[in-house]
Amino acid sequence: MSQSGAEAAAFFRDVSQNSAVWLVRGDDGSPTHLSADGTRSLPFWSTSSRAQRAAKIWGHGLRIDSMPLDTWCDHVLPDAARDGLVIGINWSGPRLVGWSFTPDEVVNRLAAARTVSFFELATDRVMGRGAQRTRPPGC
């Protein structure tokens, strides 16, 4: 799996388990990226440390913030779809590169990640391991 693929997989796993997404923002809002094909991406991260690295790379006094997964799903993703934005997922590296998905693709991948998490929870219960995970609300 490519580095970007691994980062995307980590995003959906982490967000499903933690029920939160992280963003980088400044006083004027969150930075976006315009790709060569004219598509604008709005990036998000699955952990505070990933978002903090991005804020440090971008600089300009940017800070990190978290958002509950249900708020992100109910408000940000529909607004992004309406505005024709795609969602950047766990961009990393010195140039902050990674995969972007349409909001509908994000919803579908989150649903798949939650199904896996639910399966793991059921397996833990059958195998007698302590069940610590729960299915998150949201998408």
DSSP file with accessible surface (Angstrom, degrees, kcal/mol):
  #  RESIDUE AA STRUCTURE BP1 BP2  ACC     N-H-->O    O-->H-N    N-H-->O    O-->H-N    TCO  KAPPA ALPHA  PHI   PSI    X-CA   Y-CA   Z-CA
    1    1 A M              0   0  183      0, 0.0     5,-0.0     0, 0.0     0, 0.0   0.000 360.0 360.0 360.0 139.3    0.0    0.0    0.0
    2    2 A S     >  -     0   0   61      1,-0.1     4,-2.7     4,-0.0     5,-0.2  -0.214 360.0-107.5 -68.7 165.1    1.3    3.5   -0.8
    3    3 A Q  H  > S+     0   0  122      1,-0.2     4,-2.5     2,-0.2     5,-0.2   0.929 123.2  48.7 -59.7 -44.1    2.0    6.0    1.9
    4    4 A S  H  > S+     0   0   27      1,-0.2     4,-2.3     2,-0.2    95,-0.3   0.891 110.8  51.2 -64.1 -37.5   -1.1    8.0    0.9
    5    5 A G  H  > S+     0   0    4      2,-0.2     4,-2.5     1,-0.2    -1,-0.2   0.907 110.3  48.7 -64.8 -41.3   -3.2    4.8    0.9
    6    6 A A  H  X S+     0   0   42     -4,-2.7     4,-2.4     2,-0.2    -2,-0.2   0.901 111.2  50.3 -65.3 -39.8   -1.9    4.0    4.4
    7    7 A E  H  X S+     0   0   21     -4,-2.5     4,-2.2     2,-0.2    -2,-0.2   0.899 110.8  49.2 -64.9 -40.3   -2.7    7.5    5.6
    8    8 A A  H  X S+     0   0    3     -4,-2.3     4,-2.1     2,-0.2     5,-0.2   0.932 110.9  49.4 -65.0 -44.4   -6.2    7.2    4.2
    9    9 A A  H  X S+     0   0   48     -4,-2.5     4,-2.2     1,-0.2    -2,-0.2   0.923 111.2  50.2 -60.6 -41.9   -6.8    3.9    5.8
   10   10 A A  H  X S+     0   0    6     -4,-2.4     4,-3.1     1,-0.2     5,-0.3   0.894 107.0  56.3 -63.5 -38.5   -5.6    5.3    9.1
   11   11 A F  H  X S+     0   0    0     -4,-2.2     4,-2.8     1,-0.2     5,-0.3   0.961 110.3  41.6 -57.6 -54.2   -7.9    8.3    8.7
   12   12 A F  H  X S+     0   0   12     -4,-2.1     4,-1.8     1,-0.2    -1,-0.2   0.889 117.4  48.2 -66.9 -35.8  -11.1    6.2    8.4
   13   13 A R  H  X S+     0   0  118     -4,-2.2     4,-2.0    -5,-0.2    -2,-0.2   0.965 115.9  43.0 -65.4 -50.8  -10.0    3.8   11.2
   14   14 A D  H  X S+     0   0   17     -4,-3.1     4,-2.9     1,-0.2     5,-0.3   0.916 114.7  48.6 -63.9 -45.7   -9.0    6.6   13.6
   15   15 A V  H  X S+     0   0    0     -4,-2.8     4,-2.0    -5,-0.3     5,-0.3   0.902 111.0  51.3 -64.4 -38.9  -12.1    8.7   12.9
   16   16 A S  H  < S+     0   0    0     -4,-1.8    -1,-0.2    -5,-0.3    -2,-0.2   0.894 116.7  40.4 -64.7 -37.2  -14.4    5.7   13.3
   17   17 A Q  H  < S+     0   0   78     -4,-2.0   117,-0.2    -5,-0.2    -2,-0.2   0.864 124.5  35.1 -79.4 -35.9  -12.8    4.8   16.7
   18   18 A N  H  < S-     0   0   96     -4,-2.9    -2,-0.2     2,-0.2    -3,-0.2   0.559  90.2-139.2 -99.3 -11.8  -12.5    8.4   18.1
   19   19 A S     <  +     0   0   34     -4,-2.0    50,-2.4    -5,-0.3    51,-0.3   0.812  69.2  94.7  56.5  34.3  -15.6   10.0   16.7
   20   20 A A  E     -A   68   0A  20     -5,-0.3     2,-0.3    48,-0.3    -2,-0.2  -0.991  55.7-155.2-149.1 152.6  -13.7   13.2   15.9
   21   21 A V  E     -A   67   0A   0     46,-2.5    46,-2.3    -2,-0.3     2,-0.4  -0.896  16.1-139.1-122.7 158.4  -11.8   14.9   13.0
   22   22 A W  E     -AB  66  45A  63     23,-3.0    23,-3.0    -2,-0.3     2,-0.3  -0.915  18.6-176.3-120.2 144.6   -9.1   17.5   13.2
   23   23 A L  E     -A   65   0A   5     42,-2.8    42,-2.1    -2,-0.4     2,-0.4  -0.903  23.3-127.7-136.1 163.3   -8.6   20.6   11.0
   24   24 A V  E     +A   64   0A   3     19,-0.4     2,-0.3    -2,-0.3    40,-0.2  -0.938  38.2 165.5-110.1 134.5   -6.1   23.4   10.6
   25   25 A R  E     -A   63   0A  79     38,-3.0    38,-3.0    -2,-0.4     5,-0.2  -0.983  21.6-166.4-148.6 159.9   -7.4   26.9   10.7
   26   26 A G  B >   -C   29   0B  12      3,-2.6     3,-1.6    -2,-0.3    36,-0.1  -0.612  54.9 -75.1-127.0-168.3   -6.5   30.5   11.0
   27   27 A D  T 3  S+     0   0  148      1,-0.3     3,-0.1    -2,-0.2    34,-0.0   0.783 132.4  48.6 -64.9 -25.7   -8.4   33.7   11.6
   28   28 A D  T 3  S-     0   0  171      1,-0.4    -1,-0.3     0, 0.0     2,-0.2   0.243 121.5 -97.8 -98.7  11.1   -9.7   33.6    8.0
   29   29 A G  B <   -C   26   0B  31     -3,-1.6    -3,-2.6     2,-0.0    -1,-0.4  -0.684  63.2 -26.9 109.6-162.6  -10.8   29.9    8.1
   30   30 A S        -     0   0   39     -5,-0.2    -5,-0.2    -2,-0.2     2,-0.1  -0.714  62.3-113.7 -95.2 141.5   -9.2   26.7    6.9
   31   31 A P        -     0   0   35      0, 0.0     2,-0.3     0, 0.0    -7,-0.1  -0.391  31.7-163.0 -70.3 147.6   -6.7   26.6    4.0
   32   32 A T        -     0   0   53     10,-0.1     2,-0.4    -2,-0.1    10,-0.2  -0.825  11.0-132.1-123.0 167.6   -7.7   24.7    0.9
   33   33 A H  E     -D   41   0C  92      8,-2.1     8,-3.1    -2,-0.3     2,-0.6  -0.985   6.4-149.2-125.5 133.3   -5.7   23.4   -2.0
   34   34 A L  E     -D   40   0C  89     -2,-0.4     6,-0.2     6,-0.2     2,-0.1  -0.898  20.5-150.0-101.4 117.0   -6.4   23.9   -5.7
   35   35 A S    >   -     0   0   36      4,-2.8     3,-2.0    -2,-0.6     0, 0.0  -0.295  30.8 -98.7 -81.2 171.0   -5.3   20.9   -7.8
   36   36 A A  T 3  S+     0   0  121      1,-0.3    -1,-0.1     2,-0.1    -2,-0.0   0.808 123.4  55.9 -60.1 -29.3   -4.1   21.1  -11.4
   37   37 A D  T 3  S-     0   0  122      2,-0.1    -1,-0.3     1,-0.0     3,-0.1   0.417 121.9-104.8 -86.9   4.5   -7.5   20.0  -12.6
   38   38 A G  S <  S+     0   0   51     -3,-2.0     2,-0.4     1,-0.3    -2,-0.1   0.493  74.7 139.2  90.2   2.7   -9.2   22.9  -10.8
   39   39 A T        -     0   0   45     46,-0.0    -4,-2.8    -5,-0.0     2,-0.5  -0.664  44.7-142.3 -82.5 132.6  -10.6   20.8   -8.0
   40   40 A R  E     -D   34   0C  99     44,-0.4    46,-2.2    -2,-0.4     2,-0.4  -0.834  13.9-156.2 -98.8 130.5  -10.4   22.5   -4.5
   41   41 A S  E     -De  33  86C   6     -8,-3.1    -8,-2.1    -2,-0.5    46,-0.2  -0.870   9.9-157.8-108.2 139.5   -9.7   20.2   -1.5
   42   42 A L  E     - e   0  87C  27     44,-2.7    46,-1.7    -2,-0.4     2,-0.2  -0.962  26.3-144.0-112.2 109.1  -10.5   20.9    2.1
   43   43 A P  E     + e   0  88C   4      0, 0.0   -19,-0.4     0, 0.0     2,-0.3  -0.509  21.9 176.1 -86.2 148.0   -8.1   18.8    4.2
   44   44 A F  E     - e   0  89C   5     44,-2.3    46,-2.3    -2,-0.2    47,-0.4  -0.950  13.8-147.4-138.9 159.0   -8.8   17.1    7.5
   45   45 A W  B     -B   22   0A   1    -23,-3.0   -23,-3.0    -2,-0.3     3,-0.0  -0.883  15.7-136.2-129.4 159.5   -6.8   14.8    9.8
   46   46 A S  S    S+     0   0    1     -2,-0.3     2,-0.3   -25,-0.2   -26,-0.1   0.599  85.6  32.8 -93.0 -12.6   -7.6   11.9   12.1
   47   47 A T  S  > S-     0   0   31      1,-0.1     4,-2.0   -25,-0.1     5,-0.2  -0.967  76.3-118.9-141.3 158.8   -5.5   12.9   15.1
   48   48 A S  H  > S+     0   0   56     -2,-0.3     4,-2.7     1,-0.2     5,-0.2   0.881 113.1  55.5 -64.4 -37.3   -4.3   16.0   16.7
   49   49 A S  H  > S+     0   0   61      2,-0.2     4,-2.0     1,-0.2    -1,-0.2   0.896 107.6  48.5 -66.8 -37.4   -0.6   15.1   16.1
   50   50 A R  H  > S+     0   0   45      2,-0.2     4,-1.7     1,-0.2    -1,-0.2   0.931 114.1  46.4 -65.5 -44.6   -1.2   14.8   12.3
   51   51 A A  H  X S+     0   0    0     -4,-2.0     4,-2.6     1,-0.2    -2,-0.2   0.897 109.4  55.3 -64.2 -38.8   -3.0   18.1   12.2
   52   52 A Q  H  X S+     0   0   99     -4,-2.7     4,-2.3     1,-0.2    -1,-0.2   0.903 105.5  51.9 -62.4 -40.7   -0.3   19.8   14.3
   53   53 A R  H  X S+     0   0  134     -4,-2.0     4,-2.2     1,-0.2    -1,-0.2   0.918 110.7  48.6 -61.3 -41.7    2.4   18.6   11.8
   54   54 A A  H  X S+     0   0    1     -4,-1.7     4,-2.8     2,-0.2     5,-0.3   0.927 109.7  51.2 -64.5 -44.2    0.3   20.2    9.0
   55   55 A A  H  X S+     0   0    3     -4,-2.6     4,-2.4     1,-0.2     7,-0.3   0.905 110.6  49.7 -60.3 -39.4   -0.1   23.4   10.9
   56   56 A K  H  < S+     0   0  177     -4,-2.3    -1,-0.2     2,-0.2    -2,-0.2   0.913 111.8  47.8 -66.7 -41.3    3.6   23.6   11.5
   57   57 A I  H  < S+     0   0   77     -4,-2.2    -2,-0.2     1,-0.2    -1,-0.2   0.934 116.6  42.4 -65.9 -46.0    4.4   23.0    7.8
   58   58 A W  H  < S+     0   0   66     -4,-2.8    -1,-0.2    -5,-0.2    -2,-0.2   0.834  90.7 175.3 -70.3 -33.4    1.9   25.6    6.6
   59   59 A G    ><  +     0   0   26     -4,-2.4     3,-1.6    -5,-0.3    -1,-0.2  -0.291  33.4 123.0  68.1-144.6    2.9   28.1    9.2
   60   60 A H  T 3  S-     0   0  185      1,-0.3    -1,-0.1    -4,-0.1    -4,-0.1   0.797 106.0 -64.7  56.4  31.5    1.4   31.6    9.2
   61   61 A G  T 3  S+     0   0   70      1,-0.2    -1,-0.3    -6,-0.1    -5,-0.1   0.698  85.6 164.0  71.2  18.4    0.0   31.2   12.7
   62   62 A L    <   -     0   0   37     -3,-1.6     2,-0.3    -7,-0.3   -36,-0.2  -0.370  16.3-165.5 -69.2 150.3   -2.3   28.4   11.9
   63   63 A R  E     -A   25   0A 115    -38,-3.0   -38,-3.0    -2,-0.1     2,-0.3  -0.843  16.1-113.3-130.3 168.2   -3.7   26.3   14.7
   64   64 A I  E     +A   24   0A  39     -2,-0.3     2,-0.3   -40,-0.2   -40,-0.2  -0.707  28.4 177.9-104.8 157.3   -5.6   23.0   15.1
   65   65 A D  E     -A   23   0A  66    -42,-2.1   -42,-2.8    -2,-0.3     2,-0.3  -0.978  18.1-135.2-150.4 154.3   -9.1   22.4   16.2
   66   66 A S  E     -A   22   0A  55     -2,-0.3   -44,-0.2   -44,-0.2   -46,-0.0  -0.753  12.5-164.6-111.7 162.2  -11.2   19.3   16.5
   67   67 A M  E     -A   21   0A  31    -46,-2.3   -46,-2.5    -2,-0.3    -2,-0.0  -0.993  29.9-105.8-143.8 136.1  -14.8   18.6   15.5
   68   68 A P  E  >  -A   20   0A  68      0, 0.0     4,-2.3     0, 0.0   -48,-0.3  -0.342  30.5-123.2 -60.3 143.6  -17.2   15.9   16.5
   69   69 A L  H  > S+     0   0    2    -50,-2.4     4,-2.8     1,-0.2     5,-0.2   0.892 110.3  54.3 -57.2 -40.9  -17.7   13.3   13.8
   70   70 A D  H  > S+     0   0   61    -51,-0.3     4,-2.6     1,-0.2    -1,-0.2   0.899 108.6  48.6 -65.6 -36.5  -21.5   13.8   13.7
   71   71 A T  H  >>S+     0   0   54     -3,-0.2     4,-2.2     2,-0.2     5,-1.0   0.927 112.0  49.7 -64.6 -44.2  -21.1   17.6   13.2
   72   72 A W  I  <>S+     0   0    0     -4,-2.3     5,-2.6     1,-0.2     4,-0.2   0.930 115.5  42.9 -59.7 -46.2  -18.6   17.0   10.4
   73   73 A a  I  <5S+     0   0   10     -4,-2.8    -2,-0.2     1,-0.2    -1,-0.2   0.883 118.5  43.7 -68.6 -39.7  -21.0   14.5    8.7
   74   74 A D  I  <5S+     0   0  100     -4,-2.6    -1,-0.2    -5,-0.2    -2,-0.2   0.746 133.6   9.1 -80.6 -24.9  -24.1   16.5    9.2
   75   75 A H  I  X5S+     0   0  112     -4,-2.2     4,-1.9    -5,-0.2    -3,-0.2   0.749 124.5  45.6-122.6 -53.3  -22.8   19.9    8.3
   76   76 A V  I  ><S+     0   0   28     -5,-1.0     4,-2.9    -4,-0.2     5,-0.2   0.942 112.8  47.9 -68.1 -48.7  -19.3   20.0    6.7
   77   77 A L  H  ><S+     0   0    4     -5,-2.6     4,-2.5     1,-0.2     5,-0.2   0.936 113.8  46.1 -62.7 -45.6  -19.6   17.2    4.3
   78   78 A P  H  > S+     0   0   63      0, 0.0     4,-2.5     0, 0.0    -1,-0.2   0.917 114.4  49.1 -62.3 -39.1  -23.0   18.4    2.8
   79   79 A D  H  X S+     0   0   70     -4,-1.9     4,-2.1     2,-0.2    -2,-0.2   0.913 111.0  49.9 -64.6 -41.4  -21.7   21.9    2.6
   80   80 A A  H  <>S+     0   0    2     -4,-2.9     5,-2.7     2,-0.2     4,-0.5   0.913 110.9  49.5 -62.9 -42.3  -18.5   20.7    0.8
   81   81 A A  H ><5S+     0   0   51     -4,-2.5     3,-1.2    -5,-0.2    -2,-0.2   0.935 111.1  49.5 -62.2 -44.7  -20.6   18.6   -1.6
   82   82 A R  H 3<5S+     0   0  166     -4,-2.5    -1,-0.2     1,-0.3    -2,-0.2   0.883 113.4  46.6 -61.3 -37.3  -22.8   21.7   -2.4
   83   83 A D  T 3<5S-     0   0   95     -4,-2.1    -1,-0.3    -5,-0.2    -2,-0.2   0.419 115.0-114.4 -88.0   1.1  -19.7   23.8   -3.0
   84   84 A G  T < 5 +     0   0   57     -3,-1.2   -44,-0.4    -4,-0.5     2,-0.2   0.721  66.0 145.8  74.7  22.5  -18.0   21.2   -5.2
   85   85 A L      < -     0   0   32     -5,-2.7     2,-0.3    -6,-0.2    -1,-0.2  -0.586  39.3-144.5 -89.1 153.8  -15.1   20.6   -2.8
   86   86 A V  E     -e   41   0C  23    -46,-2.2   -44,-2.7    -2,-0.2     2,-0.6  -0.767  22.7-114.7-108.7 163.4  -13.4   17.3   -2.2
   87   87 A I  E     -eF  42 101C   0     14,-3.5    14,-2.2    -2,-0.3     2,-0.3  -0.878  18.6-144.1-106.9 117.6  -12.1   16.2    1.2
   88   88 A G  E     -eF  43 100C   0    -46,-1.7   -44,-2.3    -2,-0.6     2,-0.5  -0.633  17.8-149.6 -77.4 136.7   -8.3   15.8    1.8
   89   89 A I  E     -e   44   0C   1     10,-2.6    10,-0.5    -2,-0.3   -44,-0.2  -0.935  59.2 -33.8-119.8 115.0   -7.6   12.9    4.1
   90   90 A N  S    S-     0   0    1    -46,-2.3   -45,-0.2    -2,-0.5    -1,-0.2   0.850  72.6-163.4  47.4  48.8   -4.5   12.8    6.4
   91   91 A W        +     0   0   15    -47,-0.4     2,-0.3     5,-0.1     7,-0.2  -0.340  18.3 171.4 -61.0 142.4   -2.2   14.7    4.1
   92   92 A S  B   > +G   97   0D  25      5,-2.5     5,-2.6   -39,-0.0     3,-0.3  -0.860  20.2  61.2-146.2 177.2    1.4   14.2    5.2
   93   93 A G  T > 5S-     0   0   38     -2,-0.3     3,-1.5     3,-0.2   -36,-0.1  -0.105  95.1 -58.0  86.1 173.1    5.0   14.8    4.3
   94   94 A P  T 3 5S+     0   0  120      0, 0.0    -1,-0.2     0, 0.0     0, 0.0   0.730 140.2  38.7 -65.2 -20.7    6.9   18.0    3.8
   95   95 A R  T 3 5S-     0   0  204     -3,-0.3    -2,-0.1     2,-0.0    -4,-0.0   0.298 109.6-121.0-109.4   8.6    4.6   19.1    0.9
   96   96 A L  T < 5 +     0   0   14     -3,-1.5     2,-0.3     1,-0.2    -3,-0.2   0.972  50.9 165.6  47.7  72.7    1.4   17.8    2.6
   97   97 A V  B   < +G   92   0D  68     -5,-2.6    -5,-2.5    -7,-0.1     2,-0.3  -0.781   6.5 114.8-113.0 159.3    0.3   15.4   -0.1
   98   98 A G        -     0   0   26     -2,-0.3     2,-0.2    -7,-0.2    -7,-0.1  -0.979  57.9 -46.3 167.9-170.4   -2.3   12.7    0.0
   99   99 A W        -     0   0  105    -10,-0.5   -10,-2.6   -95,-0.3     2,-0.3  -0.524  38.5-160.0 -87.7 152.2   -5.6   11.5   -1.2
  100  100 A S  E     -F   88   0C  44    -12,-0.2     2,-0.3    -2,-0.2   -12,-0.2  -0.970   7.9-169.0-128.4 146.7   -8.8   13.4   -1.6
  101  101 A F  E     -F   87   0C  14    -14,-2.2   -14,-3.5    -2,-0.3    -2,-0.0  -0.948  28.8-104.9-130.9 154.0  -12.4   12.0   -1.9
  102  102 A T     >  -     0   0   56     -2,-0.3     4,-2.3   -16,-0.2     5,-0.2  -0.360  42.2-107.5 -67.2 157.4  -15.8   13.4   -2.7
  103  103 A P  H  > S+     0   0    9      0, 0.0     4,-2.3     0, 0.0     5,-0.2   0.895 122.3  53.8 -55.8 -37.6  -18.0   13.9    0.3
  104  104 A D  H  > S+     0   0  118      1,-0.2     4,-2.3     2,-0.2     5,-0.2   0.900 107.4  50.5 -63.5 -39.7  -20.1   10.9   -0.8
  105  105 A E  H  > S+     0   0   86      2,-0.2     4,-2.6     1,-0.2    -1,-0.2   0.896 108.7  52.7 -64.1 -38.1  -17.0    8.7   -1.0
  106  106 A V  H  X S+     0   0    0     -4,-2.3     4,-2.6     2,-0.2     5,-0.2   0.942 108.8  49.2 -61.8 -46.8  -16.0    9.8    2.5
  107  107 A V  H  X S+     0   0   48     -4,-2.3     4,-2.3     1,-0.2    -2,-0.2   0.929 112.5  48.2 -59.2 -45.2  -19.5    8.8    3.8
  108  108 A N  H  X S+     0   0  110     -4,-2.3     4,-2.1     1,-0.2    -1,-0.2   0.910 112.6  47.5 -63.7 -41.2  -19.2    5.4    2.1
  109  109 A R  H  X S+     0   0  113     -4,-2.6     4,-2.4     2,-0.2    -1,-0.2   0.868 110.9  51.6 -70.6 -35.2  -15.7    4.7    3.4
  110  110 A L  H  X S+     0   0    1     -4,-2.6     4,-2.6    -5,-0.2    -1,-0.2   0.913 108.5  51.5 -65.2 -41.1  -16.7    5.8    6.9
  111  111 A A  H  X S+     0   0   39     -4,-2.3     4,-1.9    -5,-0.2    -2,-0.2   0.921 111.2  48.0 -60.9 -41.8  -19.7    3.4    6.8
  112  112 A A  H  X S+     0   0   58     -4,-2.1     4,-2.1     2,-0.2    -2,-0.2   0.915 111.4  50.0 -65.2 -41.2  -17.3    0.6    5.7
  113  113 A A  H  X S+     0   0   17     -4,-2.4     4,-2.5     1,-0.2    -2,-0.2   0.895 109.6  51.2 -65.2 -38.5  -14.8    1.4    8.5
  114  114 A R  H  X S+     0   0   40     -4,-2.6     4,-2.7     2,-0.2    -1,-0.2   0.882 106.8  54.2 -66.4 -35.8  -17.7    1.4   11.1
  115  115 A T  H  X S+     0   0   88     -4,-1.9     4,-2.5     2,-0.2    -2,-0.2   0.934 109.8  47.3 -62.5 -43.0  -18.7   -2.0    9.8
  116  116 A V  H  X S+     0   0   79     -4,-2.1     4,-2.6     2,-0.2    -2,-0.2   0.935 112.2  49.8 -63.9 -44.1  -15.2   -3.3   10.4
  117  117 A S  H  X S+     0   0   10     -4,-2.5     4,-2.3     1,-0.2    -2,-0.2   0.905 110.6  49.7 -61.8 -40.4  -15.1   -1.7   13.9
  118  118 A F  H  X S+     0   0   96     -4,-2.7     4,-2.5     2,-0.2    -1,-0.2   0.924 110.2  50.9 -64.4 -41.0  -18.5   -3.3   14.7
  119  119 A F  H  X S+     0   0  137     -4,-2.5     4,-2.6     1,-0.2    -2,-0.2   0.926 109.9  50.1 -61.4 -43.6  -17.2   -6.7   13.5
  120  120 A E  H  X S+     0   0   67     -4,-2.6     4,-2.6     2,-0.2    -1,-0.2   0.909 109.9  50.9 -62.2 -40.6  -14.1   -6.3   15.7
  121  121 A L  H  X S+     0   0    9     -4,-2.3     4,-2.1     2,-0.2    -2,-0.2   0.941 111.2  47.4 -61.8 -46.2  -16.3   -5.4   18.7
  122  122 A A  H  X S+     0   0   40     -4,-2.5     4,-2.3     1,-0.2    -2,-0.2   0.912 112.0  50.6 -62.3 -41.4  -18.4   -8.5   18.1
  123  123 A T  H  X S+     0   0   42     -4,-2.6     4,-2.7     1,-0.2     6,-0.3   0.919 107.8  53.4 -62.9 -42.9  -15.3  -10.7   17.8
  124  124 A D  H  <>S+     0   0   17     -4,-2.6     5,-2.3     1,-0.2     4,-0.4   0.916 109.9  47.9 -58.2 -42.6  -13.9   -9.3   21.0
  125  125 A R  H ><5S+     0   0  161     -4,-2.1     3,-0.9     3,-0.2    -1,-0.2   0.922 112.8  47.3 -66.2 -42.9  -17.1  -10.2   22.8
  126  126 A V  H 3<5S+     0   0  123     -4,-2.3    -2,-0.2     1,-0.2    -1,-0.2   0.902 112.9  49.2 -64.8 -38.6  -17.2  -13.7   21.4
  127  127 A M  T 3<5S-     0   0  122     -4,-2.7    -1,-0.2    -5,-0.2    -2,-0.2   0.480 116.5-114.6 -83.0  -0.8  -13.5  -14.3   22.2
  128  128 A G  T < 5 +     0   0   67     -3,-0.9     2,-0.2    -4,-0.4    -3,-0.2   0.601  67.5 141.9  81.5  10.5  -14.0  -13.0   25.8
  129  129 A R      < -     0   0  128     -5,-2.3    -1,-0.3    -6,-0.3     2,-0.1  -0.581  64.5 -90.5 -83.2 150.7  -11.9   -9.9   25.4
  130  130 A G        -     0   0   57     -2,-0.2     2,-0.9    -3,-0.1    -1,-0.1  -0.363  37.7-132.8 -60.5 128.0  -13.0   -6.7   27.1
  131  131 A A        +     0   0   45      1,-0.2    -1,-0.1    -2,-0.1   -10,-0.1  -0.776  43.1 153.3 -88.8 106.1  -15.2   -4.7   24.7
  132  132 A Q        +     0   0  175     -2,-0.9     2,-0.2     2,-0.0    -1,-0.2   0.584  46.9  83.0-106.0 -19.2  -13.9   -1.1   24.9
  133  133 A R        -     0   0   81    -16,-0.1     2,-0.3   -13,-0.0  -116,-0.1  -0.615  53.9-172.3 -91.5 150.6  -14.9    0.1   21.4
  134  134 A T        -     0   0  109     -2,-0.2   -16,-0.0  -117,-0.2    -2,-0.0  -0.930  35.0 -96.8-132.1 160.4  -18.3    1.4   20.4
  135  135 A R        -     0   0  112     -2,-0.3  -118,-0.1     1,-0.1   -21,-0.0  -0.631  45.3-130.0 -76.1 128.5  -19.8    2.3   17.1
  136  136 A P        -     0   0    7      0, 0.0    -1,-0.1     0, 0.0     2,-0.1  -0.397  15.2-117.5 -77.1 155.7  -19.5    6.1   16.7
  137  137 A P  S    S+     0   0   77      0, 0.0     2,-0.4     0, 0.0   -68,-0.1  -0.295  70.2  66.9 -75.0 174.6  -22.4    8.3   15.7
  138  138 A G              0   0   31    -68,-0.1   -68,-0.1   -69,-0.1   -69,-0.0  -0.892 360.0 360.0 121.2-147.0  -22.3   10.2   12.4
  139  139 A a              0   0   33     -2,-0.4   -69,-0.1   -70,-0.2    -1,-0.0   0.389 360.0 360.0 -46.1 360.0  -22.3    9.3    8.8
